[in-house]
Amino acid sequence: MTDSINHSPLPEPALASSLTTLGMVIRQQRKTLKMTLEALAKAAELDSGNLSRMERGVQNIGDATLRKICTALNCTPAFLYAQVGQSVQGGSPNSKGVVDSFTQYGAAKNAKLELSQPQQFVSWFRSVAPYIHAFGGRTFVIAFGGEVVDDGQFVALSHDLNLLASLEVRLVLVHGSRPQIESRLKRAKLAPKYVGGLRVTDDKALEAVKEANGAIRVEIESLLSMGLVNSPMAGSDIRVASGNFITAKPLGVREGVDLQHTGEVRKVDAVGIQKRLDDGELVLLSPLGYSPTGEAFNLTLEDAAVSTAIALDADKLIFLMDSTGVHNVRGELLREMTARKAQNLLSHAKQEGAKGISEDEGYYLPAAIRACNQGVARTHLICRHTDGAILQELFTHDGIGTMITEEPLETLRQAEIDDVGALLQLIEPLEAEGVLVRRGRERLEMEIHHFYLMEHDGRVIGCAALYPFKEDKTGEFACLAIHPSYRGNGRGDRLFHYCEEQAREQGFTNIFCLTTHTEHWFLERGFAEKTVDDLPEQRQKIYNLQRRSKVFIKAL
């Protein structure tokens, strides 16, 4: 999930459905092959009714299901996503400058923000501005497999990288090379060998590894150097630095097999990389490490990326993968996870024989956990097939993949005087609707120590107040508000229970509330309806007869 900044969410309209588009492409490919719906369903081992709903865009298409469909259609997911990309219409022909750059990277998967209405564009651009401010000068490590280069996807990725570089984001790229190595081994009629997912790199395989990484590095550097007119790379001046920044050591013998030239990271030259970043260069790292004795070792992409992010104390580590992120047992995308939750999910998947977890999740999820546990603030797992995936993840409120953090993003705490502005933004809409009693800034400043806040990654998304009546050993629970974008997930309950605990700690025997709109919410949480006469005498004196609020009391 992307970082949350204190701003209004992106405008809701104009987000196109990628599921419908992908379903249409599947149907189009099926018809091209002259296959009936039933024939494709049988070949892909799917229910024809479910397949029909997928083609119509009313049912989600999981990664495993998509692979089955592609096998039956004799194509690849990349091919289908490419067709999706071609089907998306462009933005306004009158857009200029920065508008052209941003509109190419829509807000939904394979879709673009419709910026035909000027005011809508203004709202959208204002929502992006805090991210631009927050990311300037930050270090991002972006890792991707050799498939991104092999499938021709790095051209679009280079545009996004150029945009990030123009916003003064310090970029370190770590590329993989597995498909390129496999291709060279096949050409040399050499069979690849693996032990526990690690390549056995003998002398001949090492030559293929060196050749493949050298070719990829040249390809990436050339694409980052282009400056096509009327493209996001126009006027590009990205300088790329590569070098022997990684010191490695051999992995040795695993499961009784000598992995030979397969190694693991021993040390990353963080000082050397930082100097290149300070000079405004983009650093490109290959999954190769070197020993003090002059040997070269083949590394895994995950090890190289995580070790680099840890050494640089990177703000973000981003993995581009085949799947859309991390999913639960029901196949639902998990937008945010703590490292502990991710570890529990991984352990459960292993106990179940890796069911419900994709190959990419099996590789990248342990890497993300390791990164977070060793100080990397955020690790993102996003789909490489989505055009503008990095921009959508970083510059939209919900993101498009999975974000893993060391600690939960949501916290509860007592309000401080500096929170008054955020509180006003949160409660003023509810005051205008008559749900809450009006409180001006001056009153909030006087009562701020009675308020408790819920924060999501530094953004105030909820509040509640607990006013004490110590002589009566009771407290008034009031001003419960949750930001509209965060309602419906039990956050109101968590705030209420937090205030309930505060009331117990202060020695209260009960709490009460006054409401005009939400009486059932309180009844469902153990409150009983009472009269004004049951209120503390001090509270009866300031009871608003015009609002005629109902009184509810709960014993603690």
C-alpha positions as CSV (number, residue, x, y, z in Angstrom):
1,M,0.0,0.0,0.0
2,T,1.2,3.5,-0.7
3,D,2.3,5.9,2.1
4,S,-0.6,8.0,3.4
5,I,-0.1,11.8,3.5
6,N,-2.4,14.3,5.1
7,H,-4.5,15.3,2.1
8,S,-7.8,14.7,0.4
9,P,-8.1,11.3,-1.5
10,L,-8.0,11.1,-5.2
11,P,-11.2,12.0,-7.0
12,E,-13.4,8.9,-7.3
13,P,-14.9,9.4,-10.8
14,A,-13.1,8.5,-14.0
15,L,-11.5,5.3,-12.8
16,A,-11.9,2.6,-15.5
17,S,-12.3,-1.1,-14.7
18,S,-9.2,-3.1,-15.7
19,L,-11.1,-6.4,-15.0
20,T,-13.6,-5.7,-17.8
21,T,-10.8,-4.8,-20.2
22,L,-8.8,-7.9,-19.4
23,G,-11.9,-10.1,-19.7
24,M,-12.6,-8.6,-23.1
25,V,-9.1,-9.4,-24.3
26,I,-9.5,-13.0,-23.2
27,R,-12.8,-13.2,-25.0
28,Q,-11.3,-11.7,-28.1
29,Q,-8.3,-14.1,-28.1
30,R,-10.7,-17.0,-27.6
31,K,-12.8,-15.9,-30.6
32,T,-9.6,-15.5,-32.7
33,L,-8.8,-19.1,-32.0
34,K,-12.5,-20.0,-32.7
35,M,-13.0,-21.6,-29.3
36,T,-16.3,-21.7,-27.6
37,L,-16.7,-20.6,-24.0
38,E,-17.2,-24.2,-22.9
39,A,-14.1,-25.4,-24.8
40,L,-11.9,-22.8,-23.1
41,A,-13.5,-23.6,-19.7
42,K,-12.7,-27.3,-20.2
43,A,-9.2,-26.7,-21.4
44,A,-8.5,-24.3,-18.4
45,E,-10.3,-26.6,-15.9
46,L,-12.7,-23.8,-15.0
47,D,-16.5,-23.6,-14.6
48,S,-18.0,-22.1,-17.7
49,G,-20.2,-19.8,-15.6
50,N,-17.2,-18.4,-13.8
51,L,-15.3,-17.9,-17.0
52,S,-18.3,-16.0,-18.5
53,R,-18.3,-13.7,-15.5
54,M,-14.5,-13.2,-15.9
55,E,-15.0,-12.2,-19.5
56,R,-17.7,-9.8,-18.6
57,G,-15.5,-8.3,-15.9
58,V,-17.8,-9.1,-12.9
59,Q,-15.4,-11.6,-11.4
60,N,-11.8,-11.3,-10.4
61,I,-9.2,-13.2,-12.3
62,G,-6.6,-14.7,-10.0
63,D,-3.0,-15.2,-11.1
64,A,-3.2,-19.0,-11.1
65,T,-6.5,-18.8,-13.1
66,L,-4.9,-16.4,-15.6
67,R,-2.0,-18.8,-16.2
68,K,-4.4,-21.6,-16.9
69,I,-6.4,-19.5,-19.3
70,C,-3.1,-18.4,-21.1
71,T,-2.0,-22.0,-21.4
72,A,-5.3,-22.9,-23.0
73,L,-5.1,-19.9,-25.3
74,N,-1.5,-20.6,-26.2
75,C,-0.3,-17.2,-25.0
76,T,1.3,-15.5,-22.0
77,P,-0.1,-13.1,-19.4
78,A,2.3,-10.5,-20.7
79,F,0.7,-10.9,-24.2
80,L,-2.8,-10.3,-22.8
81,Y,-1.7,-7.4,-20.7
82,A,-0.1,-5.9,-23.8
83,Q,-3.5,-6.1,-25.6
84,V,-5.1,-4.5,-22.6
85,G,-2.6,-1.6,-22.8
86,Q,-3.4,-1.1,-26.5
87,S,-7.1,-1.0,-25.8
88,V,-6.9,2.0,-23.4
89,Q,-7.6,5.4,-25.0
90,G,-5.3,8.3,-24.6
91,G,-5.9,11.5,-22.7
92,S,-6.9,14.9,-23.9
93,P,-5.1,16.0,-27.0
94,N,-4.9,19.5,-25.6
95,S,-2.9,18.4,-22.5
96,K,0.5,19.9,-22.3
97,G,3.7,19.6,-20.3
98,V,3.4,17.9,-17.0
99,V,-0.2,16.9,-17.7
100,D,1.1,14.7,-20.6
101,S,3.6,13.1,-18.3
102,F,1.2,12.3,-15.5
103,T,-1.9,11.2,-17.5
104,Q,0.0,8.4,-19.1
105,Y,0.1,6.6,-15.8
106,G,-3.6,6.2,-14.8
107,A,-5.1,5.7,-11.5
108,A,-6.4,2.2,-12.1
109,K,-4.8,-0.9,-13.5
110,N,-4.2,-0.3,-17.3
111,A,-6.5,2.7,-17.2
112,K,-6.0,6.5,-17.1
113,L,-7.5,9.3,-15.1
114,E,-10.0,11.2,-17.3
115,L,-8.7,14.8,-16.9
116,S,-11.1,16.4,-19.3
117,Q,-12.6,18.5,-16.5
118,P,-10.1,21.2,-15.4
119,Q,-11.4,21.2,-11.8
120,Q,-11.0,17.5,-11.5
121,F,-7.4,17.7,-12.7
122,V,-6.7,20.5,-10.1
123,S,-8.1,18.3,-7.3
124,W,-6.1,15.3,-8.6
125,F,-2.9,17.3,-8.9
126,R,-3.3,18.8,-5.5
127,S,-3.6,15.3,-4.0
128,V,-0.4,14.2,-5.7
129,A,1.6,17.3,-4.5
130,P,2.2,16.0,-0.9
131,Y,3.7,12.8,-2.2
132,I,6.0,14.8,-4.5
133,H,7.1,16.9,-1.5
134,A,7.5,13.8,0.7
135,F,9.6,11.7,-1.7
136,G,12.1,14.4,-2.7
137,G,15.6,13.3,-1.6
138,R,14.4,9.9,-0.5
139,T,16.2,6.6,-1.6
140,F,14.2,4.0,-3.4
141,V,15.6,0.6,-4.3
142,I,13.6,-0.9,-7.3
143,A,14.1,-4.6,-8.1
144,F,12.8,-6.4,-11.2
145,G,13.4,-9.7,-12.9
146,G,15.1,-10.1,-16.3
147,E,11.6,-10.8,-17.7
148,V,10.9,-7.0,-17.6
149,V,13.7,-6.4,-20.1
150,D,13.0,-9.7,-22.0
151,D,9.4,-8.8,-22.6
152,G,10.1,-5.2,-23.6
153,Q,8.5,-3.7,-20.5
154,F,11.5,-1.7,-19.5
155,V,10.7,1.0,-22.1
156,A,7.6,2.1,-20.2
157,L,9.4,1.6,-16.8
158,S,12.2,3.9,-17.9
159,H,9.6,6.7,-18.4
160,D,8.4,6.2,-14.9
161,L,12.0,6.2,-13.5
162,N,12.8,9.4,-15.4
163,L,9.7,11.0,-13.8
164,L,10.8,9.9,-10.3
165,A,14.4,11.1,-11.0
166,S,13.0,14.5,-12.0
167,L,11.3,14.7,-8.6
168,E,14.7,14.2,-7.0
169,V,14.1,10.7,-5.9
170,R,17.4,8.8,-5.4
171,L,17.1,5.6,-7.4
172,V,18.9,2.3,-7.2
173,L,17.9,-0.3,-9.7
174,V,18.6,-4.0,-9.2
175,H,17.9,-6.2,-12.2
176,G,17.5,-10.0,-12.5
177,S,18.7,-12.2,-15.3
178,R,17.2,-15.6,-15.0
179,P,15.5,-15.8,-18.5
180,Q,18.5,-14.5,-20.2
181,I,20.8,-17.0,-18.5
182,E,18.4,-19.8,-19.3
183,S,18.4,-18.8,-23.0
184,R,22.2,-18.8,-23.1
185,L,22.4,-22.2,-21.4
186,K,19.9,-23.6,-23.8
187,R,21.8,-22.2,-26.8
188,A,25.0,-23.9,-25.4
189,K,22.9,-27.1,-24.9
190,L,23.6,-27.0,-21.2
191,A,20.9,-28.2,-18.7
192,P,20.2,-25.8,-15.8
193,K,20.6,-27.2,-12.3
194,Y,18.8,-26.0,-9.2
195,V,18.9,-26.9,-5.5
196,G,16.2,-25.5,-3.3
197,G,15.5,-22.8,-5.9
198,L,19.1,-21.8,-6.2
199,R,21.1,-22.2,-9.4
200,V,24.1,-24.5,-9.3
201,T,26.6,-22.2,-11.1
202,D,29.5,-24.2,-12.5
203,D,32.2,-22.7,-14.7
204,K,30.2,-22.9,-17.9
205,A,27.1,-21.5,-16.2
206,L,29.1,-18.7,-14.8
207,E,30.1,-17.6,-18.3
208,A,26.5,-17.5,-19.3
209,V,25.7,-15.5,-16.1
210,K,28.4,-12.9,-16.9
211,E,27.3,-12.7,-20.6
212,A,23.6,-12.3,-19.7
213,N,24.2,-9.6,-17.0
214,G,26.5,-7.7,-19.3
215,A,23.9,-7.6,-22.1
216,I,21.1,-6.6,-19.7
217,R,23.2,-3.8,-18.2
218,V,23.9,-2.4,-21.7
219,E,20.3,-2.7,-22.7
220,I,19.1,-0.9,-19.5
221,E,21.7,1.9,-19.8
222,S,20.8,2.5,-23.5
223,L,17.0,2.8,-22.7
224,L,17.7,5.1,-19.8
225,S,19.8,7.3,-22.1
226,M,17.2,7.9,-24.8
227,G,15.4,11.3,-25.0
228,L,12.6,10.9,-27.5
229,V,10.7,14.1,-28.4
230,N,7.1,14.2,-27.1
231,S,7.7,11.4,-24.6
232,P,8.2,11.3,-20.9
233,M,11.9,10.8,-21.6
234,A,12.2,14.1,-23.6
235,G,15.2,16.0,-22.3
236,S,16.2,13.1,-20.2
237,D,19.6,13.5,-18.6
238,I,19.9,10.4,-16.4
239,R,23.4,9.4,-15.7
240,V,23.8,5.7,-14.8
241,A,26.5,4.4,-12.5
242,S,27.4,0.7,-12.3
243,G,30.3,-1.0,-10.6
244,N,31.6,-3.6,-8.1
245,F,29.5,-2.3,-5.2
246,I,28.7,-5.8,-3.9
247,T,31.2,-8.1,-2.1
248,A,30.0,-11.7,-2.0
249,K,31.0,-15.1,-0.6
250,P,30.2,-18.6,-1.8
251,L,27.1,-20.3,-0.5
252,G,29.0,-23.6,-0.4
253,V,27.3,-27.0,-0.1
254,R,23.5,-27.1,0.2
255,E,21.5,-30.4,0.4
256,G,24.7,-32.2,-0.4
257,V,25.3,-30.3,-3.6
258,D,28.2,-27.8,-4.1
259,L,26.6,-24.6,-5.5
260,Q,30.1,-23.6,-6.8
261,H,29.9,-20.0,-8.1
262,T,26.5,-19.3,-6.5
263,G,27.0,-16.8,-3.7
264,E,25.4,-14.5,-1.2
265,V,26.0,-10.9,-0.3
266,R,28.7,-10.3,2.3
267,K,28.9,-6.5,2.1
268,V,27.4,-3.6,0.1
269,D,29.6,-0.5,-0.5
270,A,27.0,1.9,0.8
271,V,29.4,4.8,0.9
272,G,30.3,4.3,-2.8
273,I,26.7,4.1,-3.8
274,Q,25.7,7.2,-1.7
275,K,28.4,9.2,-3.5
276,R,26.9,8.4,-6.9
277,L,23.5,9.3,-5.6
278,D,24.8,12.5,-4.2
279,D,26.1,13.4,-7.7
280,G,22.6,12.9,-9.1
281,E,23.3,9.6,-10.7
282,L,21.0,6.5,-10.9
283,V,22.8,3.4,-9.6
284,L,22.3,0.2,-11.5
285,L,23.3,-3.1,-9.8
286,S,23.5,-6.6,-11.4
287,P,23.0,-9.7,-9.3
288,L,26.7,-10.3,-9.3
289,G,29.1,-10.1,-6.3
290,Y,32.9,-10.1,-6.2
291,S,35.3,-11.6,-3.7
292,P,38.6,-10.0,-2.5
293,T,40.4,-12.8,-4.3
294,G,38.9,-11.7,-7.7
295,E,36.2,-14.3,-8.0
296,A,32.7,-13.5,-9.3
297,F,29.6,-15.0,-7.8
298,N,26.1,-15.4,-9.1
299,L,23.5,-13.9,-6.6
300,T,19.8,-14.0,-6.3
301,L,17.9,-10.8,-7.2
302,E,16.2,-10.8,-3.8
303,D,19.4,-11.1,-1.8
304,A,21.1,-8.3,-3.8
305,A,18.1,-6.0,-3.6
306,V,17.4,-6.5,0.1
307,S,21.0,-6.3,1.2
308,T,21.4,-3.0,-0.8
309,A,18.2,-1.5,0.7
310,I,19.4,-2.4,4.2
311,A,22.9,-1.0,3.7
312,L,21.5,2.3,2.3
313,D,18.8,2.5,4.9
314,A,16.4,3.0,2.0
315,D,13.0,4.5,2.4
316,K,11.4,2.1,0.0
317,L,12.2,-1.3,-1.5
318,I,10.0,-2.1,-4.5
319,F,9.7,-5.5,-6.2
320,L,8.1,-5.8,-9.6
321,M,6.5,-9.3,-9.8
322,D,4.1,-11.3,-12.0
323,S,1.2,-11.3,-9.5
324,T,-0.6,-8.2,-8.3
325,G,0.7,-8.5,-4.8
326,V,0.2,-10.8,-1.8
327,H,-3.2,-12.5,-1.4
328,N,-5.0,-14.2,1.5
329,V,-6.4,-17.8,1.4
330,R,-9.5,-16.4,-0.3
331,G,-7.5,-14.9,-3.1
332,E,-8.1,-11.3,-2.0
333,L,-5.3,-8.8,-2.4
334,L,-3.8,-7.6,0.9
335,R,-3.1,-3.9,0.6
336,E,-1.1,-3.6,3.8
337,M,0.7,-6.1,6.0
338,T,3.1,-5.9,8.9
339,A,6.2,-8.1,8.7
340,R,4.7,-10.3,11.5
341,K,1.5,-10.8,9.6
342,A,3.4,-11.6,6.5
343,Q,5.5,-14.2,8.4
344,N,2.4,-15.8,9.7
345,L,0.9,-16.0,6.2
346,L,4.1,-17.5,4.9
347,S,4.3,-20.1,7.7
348,H,0.7,-21.1,7.1
349,A,1.3,-21.4,3.4
350,K,4.3,-23.7,4.1
351,Q,2.2,-25.9,6.4
352,E,-0.4,-26.2,3.7
353,G,2.2,-27.2,1.1
354,A,2.5,-23.7,-0.4
355,K,-1.2,-23.7,-1.5
356,G,-2.6,-20.3,-2.1
357,I,0.7,-18.6,-2.6
358,S,2.2,-17.9,-6.0
359,E,5.8,-18.6,-7.0
360,D,6.6,-14.9,-7.0
361,E,5.1,-14.5,-3.5
362,G,7.2,-17.4,-2.3
363,Y,10.4,-15.5,-3.5
364,Y,9.6,-11.9,-2.6
365,L,7.6,-12.2,0.6
366,P,10.5,-13.6,2.6
367,A,12.7,-10.9,1.1
368,A,10.2,-8.2,2.1
369,I,10.0,-9.6,5.7
370,R,13.8,-9.6,6.0
371,A,14.0,-6.0,4.7
372,C,11.4,-4.7,7.1
373,N,12.9,-6.5,10.1
374,Q,16.2,-4.9,9.4
375,G,15.1,-1.3,9.1
376,V,13.7,-0.7,5.6
377,A,10.7,1.5,6.2
378,R,8.4,0.2,3.4
379,T,8.6,-2.7,1.0
380,H,6.1,-2.8,-1.9
381,L,5.2,-5.8,-4.0
382,I,3.5,-4.8,-7.3
383,C,2.6,-6.2,-10.7
384,R,5.1,-5.7,-13.5
385,H,2.4,-6.1,-16.1
386,T,0.5,-3.0,-15.0
387,D,1.6,0.1,-17.0
388,G,2.7,2.8,-14.6
389,A,2.6,0.4,-11.7
390,I,5.2,2.2,-9.6
391,L,3.5,5.6,-10.1
392,Q,0.1,4.1,-9.2
393,E,1.6,2.5,-6.1
394,L,3.4,5.6,-4.9
395,F,1.1,8.5,-5.9
396,T,-2.4,7.1,-5.2
397,H,-4.0,6.8,-1.9
398,D,-4.7,3.0,-2.0
399,G,-1.9,1.9,-4.3
400,I,-2.3,-1.2,-6.5
401,G,-0.1,-3.8,-4.7
402,T,0.9,-4.9,-1.2
403,M,2.9,-2.7,1.2
404,I,4.7,-4.4,4.0
405,T,5.9,-2.5,7.1
406,E,7.7,-3.3,10.3
407,E,5.0,-1.9,12.5
408,P,1.2,-1.4,12.0
409,L,0.3,1.7,10.1
410,E,-2.6,2.6,12.4
411,T,-2.0,3.9,15.9
412,L,-4.1,5.3,18.7
413,R,-2.9,8.2,20.9
414,Q,-3.9,11.3,22.8
415,A,-4.3,14.4,20.8
416,E,-1.9,17.4,21.1
417,I,-2.2,21.1,20.3
418,D,-0.6,20.6,16.9
419,D,-3.5,18.3,15.9
420,V,-6.2,21.0,16.1
421,G,-6.0,21.7,12.3
422,A,-6.4,18.0,11.4
423,L,-9.3,17.6,13.9
424,L,-11.1,20.5,12.3
425,Q,-10.8,19.0,8.8
426,L,-12.2,15.7,10.2
427,I,-15.2,16.9,12.1
428,E,-16.3,20.0,10.2
429,P,-18.2,18.0,7.5
430,L,-20.1,16.1,10.2
431,E,-20.9,19.4,12.1
432,A,-22.3,20.8,8.8
433,E,-24.6,17.8,8.6
434,G,-25.8,18.3,12.2
435,V,-24.3,14.9,13.3
436,L,-21.9,16.6,15.7
437,V,-22.1,19.7,17.9
438,R,-20.2,22.6,16.4
439,R,-16.8,23.2,18.0
440,G,-14.7,26.1,17.0
441,R,-10.9,26.2,16.9
442,E,-10.7,28.0,20.2
443,R,-12.9,25.4,22.0
444,L,-10.9,22.6,20.4
445,E,-7.6,24.1,21.6
446,M,-9.0,24.3,25.2
447,E,-10.3,20.7,25.1
448,I,-7.6,19.1,23.1
449,H,-6.3,17.0,26.0
450,H,-9.7,15.2,26.1
451,F,-9.4,14.0,22.5
452,Y,-7.9,10.7,21.3
453,L,-6.8,10.2,17.7
454,M,-6.4,7.3,15.2
455,E,-3.6,7.8,12.8
456,H,-2.9,5.8,9.6
457,D,0.7,6.2,8.6
458,G,0.9,9.7,10.1
459,R,-2.5,10.9,8.8
460,V,-5.3,11.6,11.3
461,I,-8.2,9.5,10.2
462,G,-10.4,9.3,13.3
463,C,-11.1,11.0,16.6
464,A,-13.1,10.7,19.8
465,A,-13.4,12.7,23.0
466,L,-13.8,11.6,26.6
467,Y,-14.9,14.4,28.9
468,P,-14.4,13.5,32.6
469,F,-17.0,14.1,35.4
470,K,-14.8,12.9,38.2
471,E,-17.1,13.6,41.1
472,D,-19.7,11.3,39.5
473,K,-17.0,8.8,38.4
474,T,-18.3,9.0,34.9
475,G,-17.2,10.3,31.5
476,E,-18.9,11.5,28.4
477,F,-17.9,9.8,25.1
478,A,-18.3,12.3,22.3
479,C,-17.3,13.6,18.9
480,L,-16.6,10.2,17.3
481,A,-15.6,10.7,13.7
482,I,-13.9,8.6,11.1
483,H,-12.6,9.9,7.7
484,P,-15.0,8.7,4.9
485,S,-12.2,6.9,3.1
486,Y,-11.6,4.7,6.2
487,R,-15.1,3.8,7.3
488,G,-16.5,0.3,7.4
489,N,-13.5,-1.6,8.8
490,G,-14.2,-1.5,12.6
491,R,-12.1,1.6,13.2
492,G,-15.0,3.3,15.1
493,D,-15.1,0.3,17.4
494,R,-11.4,0.4,18.0
495,L,-11.5,4.1,18.9
496,F,-14.5,3.5,21.2
497,H,-12.8,0.6,23.0
498,Y,-9.7,2.6,23.4
499,C,-11.6,5.4,25.1
500,E,-13.4,2.8,27.2
501,E,-10.0,1.6,28.5
502,Q,-9.0,5.2,29.2
503,A,-12.2,5.6,31.2
504,R,-11.5,2.5,33.3
505,E,-7.9,3.7,34.0
506,Q,-9.3,7.0,35.3
507,G,-11.5,5.0,37.7
508,F,-14.9,5.7,36.0
509,T,-17.8,3.4,36.7
510,N,-19.7,4.2,33.6
511,I,-19.7,6.4,30.5
512,F,-22.5,8.2,28.7
513,C,-23.1,9.8,25.3
514,L,-25.7,12.1,23.7
515,T,-26.7,11.5,20.1
516,T,-29.3,12.5,17.6
517,H,-28.3,10.2,14.7
518,T,-26.6,7.1,15.9
519,E,-28.6,5.6,18.7
520,H,-28.5,2.0,17.3
521,W,-24.7,2.1,17.1
522,F,-24.5,2.7,20.8
523,L,-27.3,0.2,21.7
524,E,-25.3,-2.5,19.8
525,R,-22.3,-1.7,22.1
526,G,-24.0,-2.2,25.4
527,F,-25.4,1.3,26.1
528,A,-28.9,1.6,27.5
529,E,-31.2,4.6,26.8
530,K,-31.8,6.9,29.8
531,T,-33.2,10.3,30.5
532,V,-31.5,13.7,31.0
533,D,-32.1,13.4,34.7
534,D,-29.6,10.4,34.8
535,L,-26.8,12.7,33.6
536,P,-24.3,14.3,36.0
537,E,-25.8,17.5,37.4
538,Q,-23.0,19.6,35.8
539,R,-23.8,18.1,32.4
540,Q,-27.6,18.6,32.9
541,K,-27.0,22.3,33.2
542,I,-25.5,22.6,29.7
543,Y,-27.9,20.1,28.0
544,N,-29.0,21.6,24.6
545,L,-32.8,21.6,24.6
546,Q,-33.0,22.5,21.0
547,R,-31.0,19.5,19.8
548,R,-33.0,17.1,22.1
549,S,-30.2,14.6,22.0
550,K,-31.0,11.1,23.3
551,V,-29.1,9.9,26.4
552,F,-27.3,6.5,26.5
553,I,-25.3,5.2,29.5
554,K,-23.0,2.1,29.7
555,A,-21.7,0.6,32.9
556,L,-18.0,-0.2,33.1
